[in-house]
Amino acid sequence: MSIKSYRMWLILFALVAVVIVVIGAVLIFSDGRGGQVAPVFAEEPLYLPAAETVFLEAPENGEEETEPPEPEPTPTPEPTPPPTARLAFVGDIMCHAEQLNAARIAAGEYDFNYAFRYIAPYIQSADFAIGNLETTLVRGGYAGWPLFRSPKALAEALVTAGFDMVTTGNNHSFDAGVAGVRSTIEILNEVGLAFTGTYLTPECRNEITVFEVNGFTFAIVNMTMHKNALCLGEYNFMVKVIYLDLVGQSVIDYDLIRDTMARARALETDFIIASPHIGIEYYGTMNRAGGGHQWDNFDRTDTRWVNWMRTMELFLDEGADMVMNHHPHTLLPAEFVYVPLEDGTYRRAFMAYSMANFVSAQRTQPRETSAVFYVDVTRDEYGNPFIYAASYVPIWVRQHDPTRAPLLCFTVLPVYDTLRRVEEGETPDLRPQDIERLRVVHNDVTHMLSGEPIPLDEMAQEYPITRYRTRAQFPGLPLWGTLPWR
């Protein structure tokens, strides 16, 4: 073979070798299907950027890995409940000579806290509590009926029991004269108990008392039907008197009511409370034979009764949202009254015709029977204030306590709690006749305020008041039926 031919074969062999090497490289780095070259990764794990890192819990007991749970939905905030306020009202707070004797702990020293120890939680549970102070407060020379003069200790006990305010305009406001009106105001200021109804100057007489509870504002007015025929000349301005004739009770000072209520309306408070001291004493008591109290015949045409109702209605017409009356010393119905407005809607008001005695030494049944009244207010979705509920707690004033003998004991007892104590055998302070009287009181109070007696096996601490009427319907008050008068 010539040298030229040898060189040609060598070049051809080299070309074939190159082709084989290229084909081998393609086969090695190819995915076997003639596609693109697959990338080669290191064996170290791949980490996502820190902001996207997801941590999964290791499966337990050979369980398969699961997807991370969906995030919990953000809870919807609960709507803010509307504001509310609860007011407590009681009737006459009296201090007869028997009560003075029972509260005396030393010469000239008295402690009335015992009288309110059982009822205090019911007073304190309200946001604001009001009672009628039917006595004067003096520094000495204490006495009971007919000219009440009580020690400072009574006011101190009322504060401890939970009272925030007392009304002082009633027929016993002048029992200790002008000096008694002044000392009553001084002592109430000393113990921190608000008041309305008596005035030190003619200028004060024109002012309207206002208080605030839980963001609600209240104006309160208090006036009396008379002042027991006591004439104090130039000092008569110290109390507002509605009736200008004591016996007939037919000459009413309408201008006084309208002027006072106009001043209250001008303050534009959320609510106006009228707390008059008017009515027929012992109204509704009857003897077993069906006859009335020795001075009352219960004739609905009696001008005293008609004017009593008209006066109550006048307070409503002049803008009162609550009319909480005292003076008769006996318990009478309470109800809602729907008063028409100019735009065709109604304003819901509440009226208690007589809250009776809260505490006294009067034992003629049913003058030792009463109730604590609650009135609850709130606002609608537009912020407008309104009365949304009213209720009551039956109470009874006990006179005898075997654990305090020989002293008498005028203690205000909540009927429910006391009868529950009877069931549990925890009533060494009650006599058998007291327990029976408590059961009758529960029957009578629920009959009067709920429309029918509530059985003892359905007894509760508090009962709603549901009775209502429109302003156009003149009130008709039921009597006590067969309750005894002794």
C-alpha positions in Angstrom: 0.0 0.0 0.0 1.3 3.4 -0.9 2.0 6.0 1.7 -0.8 8.1 0.3 -3.4 5.4 0.7 -2.2 4.7 4.3 -2.8 8.4 5.2 -6.3 8.3 3.8 -7.3 5.3 5.9 -5.8 6.9 9.0 -7.8 10.1 8.5 -11.0 8.0 7.9 -10.4 6.0 11.1 -9.9 9.2 13.1 -13.1 10.6 11.8 -15.0 7.4 12.7 -13.5 7.5 16.2 -14.6 11.1 16.7 -18.1 10.2 15.6 -18.3 7.3 18.0 -17.1 9.5 20.9 -19.7 12.1 20.1 -22.5 9.5 19.9 -21.4 8.0 23.2 -21.4 11.4 25.0 -24.9 12.1 23.7 -26.1 8.7 25.0 -24.5 9.3 28.4 -26.0 12.8 29.0 -29.2 12.2 27.2 -32.6 11.2 29.0 -32.6 8.2 26.8 -35.4 9.6 24.6 -33.4 12.0 22.7 -34.8 15.0 24.8 -33.0 17.8 26.5 -30.2 17.1 28.9 -31.5 16.6 32.5 -29.8 18.8 35.1 -27.7 17.2 37.7 -28.5 18.2 41.4 -26.3 17.9 44.4 -27.5 15.6 47.2 -28.0 18.4 49.8 -31.7 19.3 50.5 -33.2 22.3 48.8 -34.4 25.1 51.1 -37.1 27.7 50.2 -36.5 31.3 51.0 -37.1 32.1 54.7 -40.3 34.0 54.1 -41.9 30.9 52.4 -40.5 28.2 54.6 -43.1 25.7 55.7 -42.5 23.4 58.7 -44.4 20.1 58.8 -44.6 17.9 61.9 -43.0 14.5 61.5 -45.6 11.7 61.1 -46.1 9.5 64.2 -46.4 5.8 64.2 -45.8 5.5 60.5 -48.7 7.8 59.6 -48.5 9.4 56.2 -47.7 13.1 56.0 -50.7 15.3 55.7 -51.3 18.8 54.3 -50.9 21.7 56.8 -54.3 22.6 58.4 -56.2 25.6 57.1 -55.8 28.7 59.2 -58.6 29.4 61.7 -61.1 32.1 60.5 -60.9 35.4 62.4 -63.8 35.4 64.9 -66.4 38.1 64.3 -66.5 40.5 67.3 -69.6 40.3 69.5 -71.9 43.3 69.2 -71.6 45.7 72.1 -74.6 45.4 74.3 -76.7 48.5 74.9 -76.1 50.4 78.1 -78.6 49.7 81.0 -79.4 51.1 84.4 -81.5 49.8 87.2 -83.3 52.0 89.7 -84.8 50.8 92.9 -87.7 52.6 94.6 -89.3 52.0 98.0 -92.0 53.8 99.9 -92.1 55.5 103.3 -89.1 55.2 105.6 -90.6 56.0 109.0 -89.3 56.0 112.5 -91.9 55.5 115.2 -91.2 55.6 118.9 -91.1 51.7 119.0 -88.4 51.8 116.3 -86.4 54.3 118.3 -86.6 52.0 121.4 -85.6 48.9 119.3 -82.5 50.7 117.9 -81.2 52.3 121.1 -77.9 50.8 122.1 -77.0 53.3 124.8 -78.2 56.6 126.2 -78.6 58.9 123.1 -77.0 56.3 120.8 -78.8 54.3 118.1 -78.0 51.7 115.5 -80.6 51.0 112.8 -78.4 48.7 110.7 -80.2 45.6 112.0 -83.4 46.7 110.4 -82.0 46.5 106.9 -79.5 43.7 107.1 -81.7 41.2 105.1 -83.0 43.6 102.5 -79.7 45.5 101.9 -78.5 43.1 99.1 -81.7 44.0 97.1 -81.1 47.7 97.5 -77.4 47.4 96.7 -78.0 45.4 93.6 -79.6 48.4 91.9 -77.5 51.1 90.3 -79.4 53.8 92.1 -81.9 53.5 95.0 -84.4 56.0 96.2 -86.8 56.0 99.2 -89.1 58.5 100.9 -87.8 59.8 104.2 -91.0 60.5 106.2 -89.3 61.9 109.3 -87.0 64.7 110.1 -83.3 64.3 111.3 -82.3 66.2 114.3 -79.4 66.4 116.9 -81.5 65.5 119.9 -85.0 65.3 121.4 -86.0 62.3 119.3 -89.6 61.3 119.0 -92.0 59.2 116.9 -95.5 60.1 115.7 -97.1 62.6 115.5 -94.0 64.8 115.2 -91.2 62.6 113.9 -87.7 63.5 114.9 -85.0 60.9 114.2 -81.3 60.5 114.9 -78.5 60.8 112.4 -78.0 57.0 112.8 -81.0 56.3 110.7 -79.5 58.2 107.7 -76.2 56.4 108.2 -78.0 53.0 108.2 -79.8 53.9 104.9 -76.4 54.7 103.3 -75.0 51.4 104.5 -78.1 49.6 103.1 -77.3 51.0 99.7 -79.6 54.0 99.3 -78.4 56.8 97.1 -81.2 59.4 97.5 -84.2 60.2 99.7 -87.2 62.4 99.0 -87.9 64.8 101.9 -91.0 66.6 100.7 -94.0 65.1 102.6 -96.6 65.9 105.2 -94.0 65.4 108.0 -91.3 67.7 106.6 -92.0 70.4 109.2 -92.4 68.1 112.2 -89.4 69.7 113.8 -90.1 73.2 112.4 -87.9 75.3 110.2 -84.8 74.1 112.3 -85.8 70.5 111.5 -85.8 71.2 107.8 -82.4 72.7 108.1 -80.9 69.9 110.3 -82.4 67.2 108.0 -80.5 68.7 105.0 -77.3 69.2 107.0 -77.3 65.6 108.3 -78.1 64.2 104.8 -75.1 66.1 103.4 -72.9 64.9 106.3 -73.6 61.2 105.6 -73.5 61.6 101.8 -77.1 60.8 101.1 -78.6 62.9 98.2 -82.1 64.4 98.6 -84.8 66.4 97.0 -88.1 67.9 98.2 -87.1 70.5 100.8 -85.3 73.8 100.2 -83.3 76.3 102.3 -84.0 79.3 100.0 -86.6 80.4 97.5 -83.9 80.1 94.8 -83.2 76.5 95.7 -86.9 75.8 95.4 -86.7 76.6 91.7 -83.8 74.2 91.0 -84.4 70.7 89.7 -82.4 67.9 91.1 -80.5 65.9 88.5 -78.4 62.7 88.8 -76.6 60.4 86.4 -76.4 56.6 86.4 -74.4 54.6 83.8 -74.5 57.4 81.3 -78.3 58.1 81.7 -79.4 61.4 83.2 -82.5 61.7 85.4 -84.4 64.8 86.7 -86.5 64.1 89.8 -89.2 66.3 91.3 -90.9 65.7 94.7 -93.9 67.5 96.3 -96.5 66.7 98.9 -100.3 67.0 99.1 -100.1 68.9 102.4 -98.0 69.6 105.5 -100.3 68.6 108.3 -101.9 72.0 108.5 -98.6 73.5 109.8 -98.2 77.1 108.6 -94.8 78.5 108.8 -95.5 81.8 107.1 -92.6 83.1 105.2 -90.9 79.7 105.3 -93.6 77.8 103.5 -91.4 77.9 100.4 -89.3 75.1 102.0 -91.7 72.4 100.6 -93.9 72.3 97.6 -97.6 71.7 98.5 -100.0 70.4 95.8 -103.4 70.5 97.5 -104.5 73.8 98.9 -107.2 72.3 101.1 -106.3 69.6 103.6 -109.7 67.9 104.1 -111.5 68.0 100.8 -108.3 67.6 98.7 -110.1 69.2 95.8 -108.2 72.4 95.3 -105.1 71.4 93.3 -102.2 73.8 92.5 -101.9 72.8 88.8 -99.7 75.8 88.1 -97.1 74.5 90.6 -97.0 71.1 88.9 -96.8 72.5 85.4 -94.1 75.0 86.3 -92.0 72.4 88.1 -92.3 69.9 85.3 -91.5 72.6 82.7 -88.3 73.3 84.5 -87.5 69.6 84.5 -88.2 69.3 80.8 -86.0 72.2 80.0 -83.0 70.3 81.3 -83.4 67.7 78.5 -82.4 64.7 80.7 -83.0 61.2 79.5 -85.8 60.6 82.0 -88.0 62.6 84.4 -89.1 61.0 87.7 -92.1 62.4 89.6 -92.1 61.3 93.2 -95.3 62.8 94.7 -96.6 62.3 98.3 -100.3 62.1 97.7 -103.4 59.9 98.0 -105.8 58.6 100.6 -104.2 57.1 103.6 -104.8 53.3 104.1 -106.6 53.2 100.8 -107.6 49.6 100.0 -107.8 48.1 103.5 -111.0 46.2 104.2 -112.4 44.2 107.1 -113.6 40.7 107.0 -117.2 41.8 106.4 -116.2 43.8 103.3 -116.5 47.2 104.9 -113.8 49.8 104.3 -111.4 51.5 106.6 -113.0 53.5 109.4 -112.6 56.8 107.5 -113.0 55.6 103.9 -116.0 54.3 101.9 -114.1 53.6 98.6 -116.7 55.3 96.5 -115.1 55.9 93.1 -116.9 59.2 92.8 -115.1 60.4 95.9 -113.4 63.7 94.9 -110.4 62.7 96.9 -109.9 59.6 94.8 -110.6 61.3 91.5 -108.2 64.2 92.2 -105.6 61.8 93.3 -105.8 60.0 90.0 -106.0 63.3 88.0 -102.8 64.5 89.8 -100.9 61.3 88.9 -102.1 61.7 85.3 -101.0 65.3 85.2 -97.4 64.4 86.0 -97.6 62.0 83.0 -99.0 64.6 80.7 -96.3 67.1 81.7 -93.5 64.7 80.7 -92.9 62.3 83.7 -91.5 59.0 82.6 -91.9 57.4 86.1 -94.5 58.4 88.7 -93.5 56.7 91.9 -96.1 57.7 94.6 -96.1 57.3 98.4 -98.2 58.4 101.3 -101.2 56.0 101.5 -99.1 53.5 103.6 -100.8 50.6 101.7 -99.6 48.8 98.6 -101.5 49.5 95.3 -101.0 48.4 91.7 -98.2 49.5 89.4 -98.4 49.6 85.6 -97.0 50.8 82.3 -98.9 53.7 80.7 -98.6 54.5 76.9 -98.8 58.2 76.5 -99.5 59.4 72.9 -97.1 61.8 71.2 -97.7 64.4 68.5 -96.1 62.2 65.7 -98.6 59.4 66.4 -96.2 57.2 68.4 -96.4 56.5 72.1 -94.1 57.1 75.0 -93.8 54.3 77.5 -94.1 55.5 81.1 -94.3 53.6 84.4 -96.6 54.4 87.4 -96.7 53.1 90.9 -99.9 54.3 92.7 -98.6 53.6 96.2 -95.4 51.9 97.2 -96.6 51.6 100.9 -94.3 51.6 103.9 -90.7 50.4 103.5 -90.2 50.3 107.2 -92.4 51.5 110.1 -94.0 50.3 113.3 -97.5 50.3 111.8 -99.0 46.9 112.4 -102.5 47.3 111.0 -102.5 44.9 108.1 -101.6 45.4 105.4 -99.5 48.4 106.4 -96.5 46.1 107.2 -96.6 44.7 103.7 -94.8 46.2 100.7 -92.3 45.7 97.9 -89.1 47.0 96.4 -89.7 48.2 92.9 -87.2 48.1 90.1 -87.3 50.1 86.9 -84.8 49.2 84.1 -83.8 51.6 81.3 -81.7 51.2 78.2 -81.2 52.8 74.7 -82.4 51.6 71.3 -80.2 51.2 68.3 -80.4 55.0 67.6 -79.4 55.9 71.2 -82.9 56.9 72.3 -83.5 56.1 76.0 -86.6 54.1 77.1 -88.0 52.0 79.9 -87.7 48.4 79.0 -88.8 46.5 82.1 -90.1 46.9 85.7 -90.3 44.3 88.5 -90.9 43.9 92.2 -89.7 42.0 95.3 -92.3 41.3 98.1 -91.2 42.4 101.5 -92.6 42.3 105.1 -91.7 44.2 108.2 -91.2 41.8 111.2 -92.0 43.2 114.6 -90.9 40.3 116.9 -87.5 38.6 116.9 -87.1 35.9 119.7 -83.3 36.3 119.5 -83.6 40.0 120.4 -86.3 39.7 123.1 -87.5 41.5 125.0 -86.8 44.3 122.5 -89.1 44.6 119.5 -87.4 44.3 116.1 -88.7 46.2 113.0 -86.7 44.4 110.3 -87.5 44.5 106.6 -87.6 40.9 105.3 -87.5 39.8 101.7 -90.3 37.2 101.5 -88.5 34.8 99.1 -85.3 34.6 101.0 -87.0 34.3 104.4 -89.3 31.5 103.3 -86.3 29.7 101.8 -84.6 29.9 105.2 -87.8 28.4 106.7 -87.5 25.4 104.4 -83.8 25.0 105.4 -84.7 25.3 109.1 -82.6 28.4 109.6 -85.2 30.7 111.2 -84.7 31.0 115.0 -85.7 34.6 114.6 -89.2 33.8 113.4 -92.3 32.6 115.3 -94.8 30.2 113.7 -97.3 33.0 113.3 -94.6 35.1 111.5 -94.0 32.3 109.0 -97.7 32.0 108.3 -98.0 35.7 107.9 -95.1 35.7 105.3 -97.0 33.1 103.2 -100.0 35.4 103.2 -97.9 38.4 102.4 -96.6 36.6 99.3 -100.1 35.8 98.2 -101.3 39.4 98.7 -98.4 41.2 97.1 -98.3 39.0 94.0 -102.1 39.3 93.7 -101.9 43.1 93.8 -98.9 43.6 91.5 -99.2 40.5 89.2 -103.0 40.4 88.9 -103.4 37.0 90.6 -101.7 35.2 93.5 -98.5 33.3 92.5 -98.4 29.8 94.2 -95.6 29.3 96.7 -94.2 26.4 94.7 -93.6 28.9 91.9 -92.1 31.5 94.2 -89.2 33.6 92.9 -87.0 36.4 94.2 -88.4 38.9 91.7 -91.5 39.2 89.6 -92.0 41.2 86.4 -94.7 43.9 86.2 -96.7 43.4 83.0 -99.9 45.4 83.6 -100.4 48.2 81.1 -103.0 50.6 79.7 -103.1 53.6 77.4 -103.3 57.2 78.7 -106.9 57.4 77.4 -108.0 54.7 79.8 -108.7 56.1 83.3 -107.1 54.0 86.0 -109.3 51.6 88.0 -107.6 50.4 91.1 -108.6 47.0 92.7 -109.2 46.8 96.4 -107.5 44.4 98.8 -110.5 42.1 98.9 -110.7 40.1 102.1 -107.5 41.4 103.7 -108.3 42.1 107.4 -108.3 45.5 109.0 -107.9 45.3 112.7 
